[in-house]
Amino acid sequence: MAKKVVEKNTKTIGINMSNTMADELERRAESMHLSTSKYCKVILAEWISSGKTLTLSEGTGVK
């Protein structure tokens, strides 16, 4: 994961993902008239504020 400081108190984090997942994120973002990065920021913020945790196991496609 690459990190780059854009401005004070912010970071840009880049990740690699499958084309299928990236296409789906782009499709959903476009349907809400958002940039893909803004859409990702919104859904990650919602997940973090929910307090829910992820349970990762073999076969989830996450490495």
C-alpha positions, 0 to 999 in steps of 0.5 A: 500500500502506497502512502503519500501526504497530500496536505496537512492532516490527510493521506492518500492511500492507493491499493490494488484490487481485482478489475471486477471489484474496481469496476463495481466500485466505479459503477456504484460511484457513477450511479451516485454522481461521485468520484470513485475515491469519494465513494470509497471514502464514504463507504469506509467512513460508514463502516468505521463509524458503525463499529462493526468488525470484519471476520477474514477467513480463507476464500474471502478473496482478500490477501 
